[in-house]
Amino acid sequence: MALTITNLSKVYPNGVRALKNLSLTIGNNMFGLLGPNGAGKSSLMRTIATLQDPDAGSIDLDGMNVLMQKGEVRKLLGYLPQELSLSQDVRSGHAEPPRHTERRYGGG
């Protein structure tokens, strides 16, 4: 399964530029993503995992347009960040946590 990223850019509303014209091709092999805090690793992974949209660029996963075929990509790709963050509503008790987080955070 090949991943091709072309001219990917992301600037957050606070002005932080997380990704700037990133282009990368990863073939059917293992790949490590290393860098200091603030380098854009999490922004890249969240974008590939369809959890946020880029401001510009494209992502192709084995012939699928990741940005246009999010549902199909989510059937193939799993993403587990190092630190799982829950929304403020869930942390404050105003919303139900997703079922998969109940055991980890002491619910149900």
PyMOL commands that set and color helices and strands:
alter all, ss='L'
color gray80, all
select helices_A, chain A and resi 41-48+70-76+88-91+99-101
alter helices_A, ss='H'
color red, helices_A
select strands_A, chain A and resi 3-11+17-26+56-61+64-65
alter strands_A, ss='S'
color yellow, strands_A
deselect
rebuild
show_as cartoon
